[in-house]
Amino acid sequence: MEDQKRVLLVTQEMDPYLNLSSISNITSQLPKYLSDQGMEIRILMPRFGNINERRYRLHEVVRLSGINIMIDEDDYPLIIKVASLPGVRLQVYFLDNEDFFKRKSVFTDDSDTFFDDNTERMIFFCKGVLETVKKFGWPPDIIHCHGWMTSLIPLYLKSTYKDDPVFAQTKSIYSVYENTFKGKPMNNILDKEPVQIDDSNYELSFFEKGDNTGLNLGGSEFADALILGSEKVDKKIQTEILSKNGKPMLPFKDGDDKFDGYSEFYQNLLSIEAS
């Protein structure tokens, strides 16, 4: 019998907990589809302050406590909570921290201004995801990232965590969606979180731009495969993605059968020998 493949879904939003863009609908439906295909699924997302813990019955997972995340020489405790995804026998793990996620707004304040610490919040979440997986003791075959807030994960897998045995066989997929913020508010990412890349073929400068397009390009640059998750993906991103010769890519598909091809895409990716 073929081994059950382990797929970690990482997202910045998911229906019904948080609905900001088309990402929330995709990530709420994809787990059931993959589970029905015989895959073992785990889901991680931030526990933003406007997610109603009482309504969705979130509770802390004490056995996963004790993780601390370092950012720019500062140490932040990671709290992990869990809830059951409505209508599906799957659990969603929420990554929380008093400094970063207690506020009731998600990315902007009451005047629609980007929070000054969104860079740190993104770093905390992406590192927190990988540290949580290590705490699980659950080596994923695939990590599928959804949204710009997850864009550092493919980079970490090829730098900070490249020698970690938990991720030795892990392939990453980055789903690219429409831009959801304007300007260049995400600055100093690599200053706060310097990384070492051995392969000169990779381009780090995308993360220095600090805009939505740059983050999506950065996630695309370091992922092993790409999926167009929206028909409104920025044209510059599409041009850059299509120029990446040899990188597996699944085009956007809408409708009731939008996930047709995902399972085969995953299996084909896993069949490619690690470079």
Protein Blocks (a to p, Z undefined) as FASTA:
>chain_A
ZZddddddddfbdcfkbcfbfmlmmmmmmmmmmmmnopacdddddddfklcfklnopacd
fklgoiacdeehiacdddddddddehiacdddddddfklmmpmbfkbcfkopacfklmmm
mmmmmmmmmmmmmmnopacfbdcdedjklmmmmmmmmmmmmmgmklmmpccdddddddfb
ecjfbghklmmmccddfblkbcfklmmnopaklmmmmmmmmpmbdcdfbfkbcfklmmmm
mmmghiacddddedjklmgojlmmmmmmmmpccZZ
